Each structure stands twice: as C-alpha cells, then as structure tokens.
Amino acid sequence: MKSFSRREVVIALCDFLIALFAFWFARYFGDLPRWYWLVLSAFLWVIFGIITRKLQFDSYKRIRYALSGIFLQGVLSGLFLFLLYRRCVPGYEFDHSILLATGIIVLLEWGLYGLLRKLVYRKIPYFYEEPPLNDVTEIGLKSGDGLQNTVWDKDIDCLFTLARKVSADGEDIVRRLKENKNAFSENTLLIDTSDPENILAHKIRSPRLVVHLRSLNRIRHINTLFSYTNYCLPEGGFIACHCVTAALRREKVLRQSPPVINHLLYALDYCWHRLSPKLSLTRGFYFWTTGGKLRALTRVEVLGRLYRAGFDVLYEEVSNGRFYAIASKIKAPIRDDKPSTGPLIRLRRHGKGGEIIGVYKFRTMHAYSEYLQSYIYRQEGLSAGGKIAYDYRVTPAGRFLRKTWLDELPMLINWVKGDLKLVGVRPLSSHYFHLYDKELQELRIKTKPGLLPPFYADMPKTLEEIQESERRYLTAYLKNPLSTDWQYFWKAVRNIVLKGKRSG
C-alpha cells in the first residue's frame, strides 16, 4: 500500500480546511444542509482529490494543466455533492450556494497550487521541462519507407544529416535548420510561414526542395499550403514538413498531469482540438477563436493531405515527440472533390456505366484516409477477404461500427436514390477498381453496385477468388436478373445471420 509523504498529508489537510471554509461560508448565503453534512462534504471533497490524484501538485508540468485539472475536478465534485444532497438530504432543493462553495474551493485551491509552485515545486529540476517522448511512435509507421529505391539529392542528404545529429543530441531540429540555412543549395527553400501565398511570392521561383519549418498544427489552410508548394516545385521535387500528431499530443498531455486527472484533461483537449474543427456546428467557432493554430492532426490525415496535394510520401519518422515526413511531387493536386471530415462521409465510387457516385457511410477511418489507399496497399498488401492486411486508418470506434454494420446504414440513402440496388457487386474506389482485370472492370460497370455483394454468398478469401465470385454473379445476373438476385440474397442472409460471416 502506498505511504503518503508529509508534504502530501499537509496538502490534503489544507484542502480539507479550504473545503470546510467554503461550505460554511456558502451556508450563510443559501440553503446548504446542517453542519455535519458540510463536514462530510469537505471530507468527501478531499477523498475525491486523492482518488483523482488532483492533489499531487508536483505532477503538473504546466500551469494551464494544473488550473484546468483543479477546475474540472472541482466541477465534477460539486455535481456529485449536489446529487448526493438531492438523494440523501430530506427537503433539499438546488440553490446557488453549491455553486458558490465550488467556486470558492477552486479559487483557493488555485491559490494553494500557486503558492506551492512559487515556494516549493520550482526547486524540482524537471518541473518546467517537456515530458520525454522518445519511446512514443505511431501505429503502422515504418521508418525509412521509400528510401531504398530513391535517389536523394545533396539537399535532402543535408537535411537528414542535420536532423539526425540534432535528434541524437535532443535539440530542436527546426531551430538548428534555421541556423544552418547556408548548408543548403540555392535551390532549397526553407520557409517559416502559415500564409500559403508566401510560397508563391518567394524569390526562389523553382526550388528543388521546400522545407516547411512551421509546424502544421499552427497552419490554418494546410491543403492550400501543400497545393501551392506543389505548384512551385518541378516534377520530382521534394517537400518536407513536420507536426505533433494526435497520438503524440495525447501522450504529451497524459504525461504532464497526475493519473486520472490527465485522462479528464485529455478528454477536453480531444473534444476541443480534434473534434471541434471537424464538426460543421463547431468548426466556425473553433477557427474563429484559435485561428486553426493548435488543432490536433492524425498521422493519417497529414499523409492523406499530402497525397491529395499530388505528393507521394517517401519517408516518415517520429523523433523526440514530433512527426516528420518527406514526399515527392508526382502529379498535380486534386481539386475536383470536397474532403469530408465529419461523421457522415460521401465516398467516391464507381457505379453503373463507370460513373462516379457518392456512397454515404458513417466514418470509420481517420480524415483523408481515402487518399491513402495506394500508399497503404504498397505497405501492407491485402489479407483474406480482399481488405488491407493491417489497416491503421480505421479508428477504434470505426472497428465497432464495422463489426455491427452500423457504418453501412447511410447506404440506404443511395438505395433510395437509385445509385445502388439491394444485391450487387461492391461499389469500389478507383484504386480497388483498377486492381481488377480489364474484362471484369467492363463487366462490373454494366450493372449497378449493391448493398449485399456476392462476397457474402461465396465468402472468397483472396482477391483472385473475389474476382471469380463477382464474375460468376455478374454473368448469371445479366442472363437472369431476378432469379439471380433472389438466390444470392438468401445465400448472403444465411451466411450473415446463421453463420455470423463478416467481411473483416
């Protein structure tokens, strides 16, 4: 059992006196219960602080996390006590006194933390340092991908040399790159800007390498920045960028606050900096208040934005808590689409006659995942069932939605619109569509795709078997549509309902 130090006992006692004072003070301005309830409330308040580790003031590495953690735990404790009073104290009704007591406690606890930080914790050497993140990496990241078959020019080599030397010394890479600009040739553009127009206005008209020194987390219009970088680069030119990804940000938040409190703080950080920029109801307010300079970006989203901007990712690495990527220009940016970041997405799929249709689904992958199909296919290949072998683009919530089929409910909209029929081949993305042989491609576009593909009737394992399954279905369907769909429908239902078959 953990033993408490003298300092921790003193802090807990001070917190008890603060809570007791606040409840007694608020009692004179409201309708709080009798004195023994107030003593019990103060005692419970301290117990909550111990359980949530709120009182481990030396574990807060940043003032903002301490103030936020104390406030958040105070709100939750005040809500719990209010519900306890309503449930257990006869005749108690809500009034402003519980809010007053909670506010007083939070303010005095902030003062206690500030006093300790000023007089005691400032002597702890690691108190002001960033948490070490050398052991943190990204799921699915394979450092060095693309290096083996790539001929780098001397500026890329210089970039690697500086970055690796500084990374080994634990110094800031961006600062050292700024200090060593002269090490690069005149065809390299090292630029620190959040305004995409500065890329086109720079005096180097045709750089071979563009290094973005500013973190992508601090850039509002990332897609425009990448597109303008593409415009000024020649074919085969390089772009280098960096950011703190959402996974790295999570570890950073968790390691700068006490256990329990850190998860509460991360939940708030996740909702504000990751969800708010992506929801239509909150996006405008978020960018109005922050300028888009603090948002959380997943690694998948950064790579997807690069591919959408016409780049092929050649190298990616996590070093000292920061994600770095290098990509090469292979084509012009994609401009005829509208990327979706919300919970309901509209995917571009091949329909009847080769027409591109928008298939609705609930999001199961990180934003911009649809642009990464060729990259992840090159990395992982296909597994049984024709899916990506290890698809790190799928979120934890997305795995649940796929397992329960809830992600495909919006496809009923396409069925009502007439884009899909009940039974038919899968609506495929361009990448998957072009993995099929030419004969089957031509056969596929003769009919509408369907909600229930022949996959569930035959349960093929490999891509070749999937193609043969679809070929048999399409050949039979073109000869006798009604009876073919009737037979395949009941085969699929039997496999799904009775045998629990899934596509993975």
C-alpha positions in Angstrom: 0.0 0.0 0.0 1.3 3.4 -0.9 2.5 5.5 2.0 1.9 9.2 2.0 4.7 11.7 2.5 4.5 14.6 5.0 4.0 17.0 2.1 1.0 15.1 0.7 -0.6 14.9 4.2 -0.2 18.7 4.6 -1.7 19.4 1.2 -4.7 17.1 1.9 -5.2 18.8 5.3 -5.0 22.3 3.7 -7.6 21.1 1.1 -9.9 19.9 3.8 -9.7 23.2 5.6 -10.3 25.1 2.3 -13.4 22.9 1.5 -14.8 23.2 5.1 -14.4 27.0 5.0 -16.1 27.3 1.6 -19.1 25.2 2.6 -19.5 27.1 5.9 -19.2 30.4 4.1 -21.7 29.4 1.4 -24.2 28.1 4.0 -24.9 31.7 5.1 -25.9 32.7 1.6 -28.0 29.7 0.6 -29.7 26.6 1.8 -26.9 24.0 2.4 -27.7 21.1 4.8 -26.7 21.0 8.5 -23.1 21.2 9.8 -22.4 17.5 9.9 -23.3 17.3 6.1 -20.8 20.1 5.5 -18.0 18.3 7.3 -18.8 15.2 5.4 -18.8 17.2 2.1 -15.4 18.6 2.9 -14.1 15.1 3.8 -15.5 13.7 0.5 -14.0 16.6 -1.4 -10.5 15.7 -0.2 -11.1 11.9 -0.8 -12.1 12.8 -4.5 -8.9 14.8 -4.8 -6.8 11.9 -3.5 -8.5 9.4 -5.8 -8.2 11.5 -8.9 -4.6 12.5 -7.9 -5.6 16.1 -8.1 -3.6 16.9 -5.0 -0.3 15.6 -6.5 0.6 19.1 -7.4 4.2 18.2 -8.2 3.0 16.1 -11.1 1.7 19.0 -13.1 4.3 20.1 -15.6 2.4 23.1 -16.9 0.4 25.7 -15.1 -2.5 25.5 -17.6 -2.9 21.8 -16.9 -2.9 22.3 -13.2 -5.5 25.1 -13.3 -7.7 23.1 -15.8 -7.4 19.9 -13.8 -8.3 21.6 -10.5 -11.3 23.3 -12.1 -12.5 20.2 -13.9 -12.3 18.0 -10.7 -14.0 20.8 -8.7 -16.9 20.9 -11.2 -17.3 17.1 -11.0 -17.1 17.0 -7.2 -19.6 19.8 -6.9 -22.0 18.0 -9.2 -21.6 14.8 -7.2 -22.3 16.6 -3.9 -25.4 18.2 -5.4 -26.8 14.8 -6.5 -25.9 13.4 -3.1 -27.8 16.2 -1.3 -30.8 15.7 -3.5 -30.8 12.0 -2.9 -30.0 11.8 0.8 -30.9 15.1 2.4 -34.6 15.4 3.1 -36.2 18.5 1.5 -33.0 19.8 -0.1 -33.6 21.8 -3.3 -30.9 23.3 -5.5 -29.8 26.9 -5.0 -26.8 28.9 -5.8 -24.8 28.0 -2.6 -23.4 24.8 -4.0 -22.0 26.8 -7.0 -20.6 29.4 -4.6 -18.9 26.8 -2.5 -17.4 25.1 -5.6 -16.2 28.4 -6.9 -14.5 29.4 -3.6 -12.8 26.0 -3.3 -11.5 26.1 -6.8 -10.1 29.6 -6.4 -8.4 28.8 -3.1 -7.0 25.5 -4.5 -5.6 27.5 -7.4 -4.0 29.8 -4.8 -2.6 26.9 -2.9 -1.1 25.4 -6.0 0.4 28.8 -7.0 1.9 29.2 -3.5 3.5 25.7 -3.6 4.7 26.2 -7.2 6.3 29.5 -6.1 7.9 28.3 -2.9 8.4 24.6 -3.2 8.0 23.0 -6.6 10.1 25.5 -8.5 13.1 23.7 -6.9 12.2 20.4 -8.8 14.6 20.4 -11.9 12.2 18.7 -14.3 9.2 20.8 -13.4 9.4 23.1 -16.4 10.7 20.6 -18.9 8.7 18.9 -21.7 7.9 15.3 -20.9 10.2 12.8 -22.7 8.5 11.2 -25.7 11.4 9.2 -27.1 9.6 5.9 -26.5 6.4 7.0 -28.4 5.8 6.1 -32.0 2.9 5.9 -34.4 0.9 2.8 -35.2 1.7 1.5 -38.7 4.8 3.8 -39.2 7.7 2.1 -40.8 10.7 4.5 -40.8 12.6 4.5 -44.0 9.8 3.5 -46.3 10.7 4.7 -49.8 14.4 5.3 -49.1 15.7 2.1 -50.7 14.7 2.9 -54.3 15.0 6.7 -54.1 17.9 8.8 -55.3 18.2 11.8 -52.9 20.0 15.0 -54.0 22.5 16.6 -51.8 20.0 18.9 -50.1 17.9 16.0 -48.8 21.1 14.4 -47.6 22.0 17.6 -45.8 18.5 17.7 -44.3 18.9 14.1 -43.0 22.4 14.8 -41.6 21.3 17.9 -39.7 18.1 16.3 -38.4 19.7 13.1 -37.2 22.5 14.9 -35.5 20.2 17.3 -33.7 17.7 14.5 -32.9 20.5 12.5 -31.3 21.5 15.5 -29.2 17.9 16.1 -28.1 17.9 19.7 -29.6 15.2 21.4 -31.5 15.6 20.4 -35.2 13.7 23.4 -36.6 15.9 25.9 -34.7 19.1 24.2 -36.0 17.8 24.2 -39.6 17.2 27.9 -39.4 20.8 28.4 -38.1 22.2 26.3 -40.9 20.5 27.7 -43.9 23.8 28.2 -45.7 24.4 24.4 -45.7 21.7 24.0 -48.4 22.0 25.0 -52.1 20.2 28.0 -53.6 17.5 25.7 -54.9 16.3 24.8 -51.4 13.5 26.9 -49.8 13.4 26.9 -46.0 10.2 28.8 -45.2 8.5 29.5 -41.9 5.0 30.8 -42.7 1.4 30.0 -42.2 0.3 32.0 -45.3 0.2 29.9 -48.5 0.6 33.0 -50.6 4.2 33.4 -49.3 5.1 30.1 -51.1 4.3 31.6 -54.5 5.7 35.0 -53.7 9.2 33.8 -52.6 12.2 34.8 -54.7 13.2 31.2 -55.4 10.9 30.5 -58.4 11.6 26.8 -58.9 13.0 25.2 -55.8 14.1 21.6 -55.7 13.2 21.2 -52.1 10.7 23.1 -49.9 11.2 22.6 -46.1 8.2 23.9 -44.0 9.7 25.0 -40.7 6.4 25.9 -39.1 4.5 23.0 -37.5 1.4 22.0 -39.5 -0.5 22.3 -36.2 -0.1 26.0 -36.5 -1.3 26.4 -40.1 -4.9 27.2 -40.9 -5.1 26.3 -44.6 -2.9 23.2 -44.8 -4.4 21.9 -48.1 -3.7 25.3 -49.8 -0.2 25.4 -48.4 0.5 21.9 -49.8 -1.1 22.7 -53.2 0.9 25.9 -53.6 4.1 24.0 -52.7 3.2 21.6 -55.5 2.7 24.4 -58.0 6.2 25.9 -57.3 8.0 22.5 -57.4 9.2 20.8 -60.6 8.2 17.2 -61.3 10.1 15.0 -58.8 10.7 17.9 -56.4 10.5 17.4 -52.6 8.6 18.7 -49.7 9.5 18.2 -46.0 7.1 19.0 -43.2 6.5 18.2 -39.5 3.9 18.3 -36.8 2.9 16.9 -33.4 0.4 14.2 -34.3 -2.7 13.4 -32.3 -1.1 10.3 -30.8 2.0 12.2 -29.7 -0.2 15.0 -28.4 -2.2 12.5 -26.3 1.0 11.2 -24.7 2.2 14.7 -24.1 -1.0 15.7 -22.3 -1.1 12.5 -20.3 2.4 12.8 -19.1 2.1 16.4 -17.9 -0.6 15.8 -15.2 -1.4 13.3 -12.5 -3.1 10.0 -13.3 -6.9 10.2 -13.6 -6.9 14.0 -13.9 -4.7 13.6 -17.0 -7.4 11.5 -18.8 -10.1 14.1 -17.9 -7.9 16.8 -19.4 -7.2 14.8 -22.5 -10.9 14.2 -23.0 -11.4 18.0 -23.0 -8.4 18.5 -25.3 -9.7 15.8 -27.7 -13.1 17.4 -27.9 -11.8 20.9 -28.5 -8.8 20.5 -30.6 -9.7 17.4 -32.6 -13.5 17.1 -32.8 -14.5 20.7 -32.9 -12.5 21.6 -36.1 -14.2 18.7 -37.9 -17.9 19.2 -37.0 -19.9 21.6 -39.0 -21.7 23.0 -36.0 -18.5 23.9 -34.1 -15.9 24.4 -36.9 -16.5 28.1 -37.5 -16.3 28.9 -33.8 -13.2 26.9 -33.3 -11.3 28.5 -36.1 -12.6 32.0 -35.1 -11.2 31.5 -31.6 -8.0 29.7 -32.3 -7.2 30.6 -35.9 -6.6 26.9 -36.5 -3.2 27.1 -34.9 -3.5 24.5 -32.2 -5.6 21.7 -33.7 -4.7 18.0 -33.5 -3.8 16.2 -36.7 -3.5 12.5 -37.0 -0.6 11.0 -38.9 -3.1 9.5 -41.4 -4.6 12.9 -42.0 -1.2 14.5 -42.7 -0.3 11.8 -45.2 -3.7 11.9 -46.8 -3.4 15.7 -47.3 0.0 15.2 -48.9 -1.4 12.6 -51.4 -4.4 14.8 -52.2 -1.9 17.6 -53.0 -0.2 15.4 -55.5 2.8 14.1 -53.5 4.0 10.5 -52.9 5.3 10.0 -49.4 8.8 8.6 -49.4 9.9 8.9 -45.8 8.3 9.3 -42.4 9.7 9.2 -38.9 8.9 10.1 -35.3 11.7 11.7 -33.4 11.6 13.3 -29.9 7.9 13.6 -29.9 7.5 15.1 -33.4 6.4 13.5 -36.7 8.5 14.3 -39.9 7.6 13.4 -43.5 9.3 13.9 -46.8 7.3 13.5 -50.1 8.0 13.8 -53.8 5.8 15.6 -56.4 4.2 13.1 -58.8 1.2 14.9 -60.1 -1.0 18.0 -59.8 -3.2 18.4 -56.7 -6.7 17.0 -56.7 -9.2 19.9 -57.0 -12.5 18.3 -58.1 -13.5 16.9 -54.8 -14.5 18.1 -51.3 -12.8 16.2 -48.5 -15.1 15.2 -45.7 -14.1 15.3 -42.1 -17.4 14.9 -40.3 -19.1 11.7 -39.0 -21.1 11.2 -42.3 -18.9 10.8 -45.3 -19.6 10.6 -49.0 -17.1 8.3 -50.8 -16.3 8.4 -54.5 -17.1 5.0 -56.0 -17.5 3.5 -59.5 -21.2 3.0 -60.4 -23.1 1.8 -63.4 -21.5 2.9 -66.7 -18.3 3.8 -64.9 -20.0 6.9 -63.5 -18.5 8.2 -60.2 -21.2 8.1 -57.5 -21.1 9.3 -53.9 -21.7 6.5 -51.5 -22.8 7.5 -48.0 -21.3 5.9 -44.9 -20.6 6.7 -41.2 -16.9 7.5 -40.8 -14.8 4.6 -39.6 -11.4 5.9 -40.6 -9.4 9.0 -39.9 -10.0 12.0 -42.1 -8.3 12.0 -45.5 -7.9 8.2 -45.3 -9.4 7.7 -48.8 -6.4 9.3 -50.4 -4.0 6.8 -48.8 -5.2 3.6 -50.4 -2.3 3.2 -52.8 0.2 4.0 -50.1 -1.1 1.6 -47.5 -1.6 -1.1 -50.2 2.0 -0.7 -51.1 2.9 -1.0 -47.4 0.6 -3.8 -46.2 -1.0 -5.6 -49.2 -4.3 -7.4 -48.9 -5.4 -10.0 -46.4 -8.2 -12.6 -46.5 -11.4 -11.1 -47.8 -9.7 -8.6 -50.0 -9.2 -6.0 -47.3 -6.0 -4.2 -46.4 -3.9 -6.6 -44.3 -3.3 -4.1 -41.4 -5.3 -1.0 -41.9 -4.2 1.5 -39.3 -6.5 4.1 -40.8 -9.5 2.5 -39.0 -10.3 4.2 -35.7 -11.3 2.2 -32.5 -14.9 3.5 -32.9 -14.7 2.6 -36.6 -13.9 -1.0 -35.8 -17.0 -1.2 -33.6 -19.2 0.3 -36.3 -17.9 -2.1 -38.9 -18.4 -5.1 -36.7 -22.0 -4.1 -36.0 -22.7 -3.0 -39.6 -23.8 0.4 -38.4 -21.4 2.2 -40.7 -23.3 1.0 -43.8 -26.7 2.3 -42.7 -26.4 5.5 -44.6 -26.0 3.5 -47.8 -29.8 3.1 -47.7 -29.8 6.7 -48.9 -28.1 5.6 -52.1 -30.6 2.7 -52.5 -33.5 5.2 -52.2 -31.8 7.5 -54.7 -31.3 4.6 -57.1 -27.5 4.6 -57.1 -27.4 1.1 -55.6 -29.6 -2.0 -55.8 -30.3 -4.5 -53.0 -28.0 -7.2 -54.3 -24.9 -6.4 -56.4 -21.2 -6.1 -56.5 -19.4 -3.8 -54.1 -19.2 -0.1 -55.1 -15.4 0.2 -55.4 -12.9 3.1 -55.1 -10.7 3.9 -58.1 -7.8 2.2 -56.5 -9.6 -1.1 -55.9 -11.4 -0.9 -59.2 -8.1 -0.8 -61.1 -6.8 -3.9 -59.2 -9.4 -5.9 -61.1 -8.6 -7.3 -64.6 -9.9 -5.3 -67.6 -12.6 -7.8 -68.5 -14.2 -7.8 -65.1 -14.0 -4.0 -65.0 -16.0 -3.8 -68.1 -18.5 -6.4 -66.8 -18.9 -4.6 -63.5 -20.0 -1.2 -65.0 -22.9 -2.9 -66.9 -24.9 -3.1 -63.6 -25.5 -1.0 -60.5 -23.5 -1.9 -57.4 -25.4 -3.3 -54.5 -25.9 -3.3 -50.7 -25.4 -7.0 -50.4 -22.4 -8.2 -52.5 -21.9 -11.8 -53.8 -19.0 -11.9 -51.4 -21.4 -12.9 -48.6 -22.8 -15.7 -50.6 -19.4 -17.3 -51.5 -17.0 -15.9 -48.8 -13.9 -15.8 -51.0 -10.5 -15.4 -49.4 -8.2 -13.8 -51.9 -8.5 -11.0 -54.5 -8.5 -13.6 -57.3 -11.3 -15.6 -55.6 -13.3 -12.3 -55.1 -13.0 -11.6 -58.8 -14.2 -15.0 -59.7 -17.1 -14.8 -57.3 -18.2 -11.5 -58.8 -17.7 -12.8 -62.4 -20.0 -15.7 -61.7 -22.6 -13.4 -60.2 -22.5 -10.8 -63.0 -22.6 -13.5 -65.7 -25.7 -15.1 -64.1 -27.3 -11.7 -63.4 -27.0 -10.5 -67.0 -28.8 -13.6 -68.1 -31.5 -13.8 -65.4 -31.5 -10.7 -63.1 -34.5 -11.5 -60.8 -33.7 -15.1 -60.0 -30.0 -14.5 -59.6 -30.5 -11.7 -57.1 -33.2 -13.8 -55.2 -30.8 -16.7 -54.8 -27.8 -14.6 -53.8 -29.9 -12.6 -51.3 -30.9 -15.7 -49.3 -27.3 -17.2 -49.5 -25.9 -13.9 -48.1 -28.6 -13.7 -45.4 -27.9 -17.3 -44.3 -24.2 -16.7 -44.1 -24.6 -13.4 -42.2 -27.4 -14.4 -39.8 -26.8 -18.1 -39.2 -23.0 -18.3 -39.6 -22.0 -14.9 -38.5 -19.9 -14.2 -41.6 -18.3 -10.8 -41.9 -16.1 -9.1 -44.5 -13.4 -8.2 -41.9 
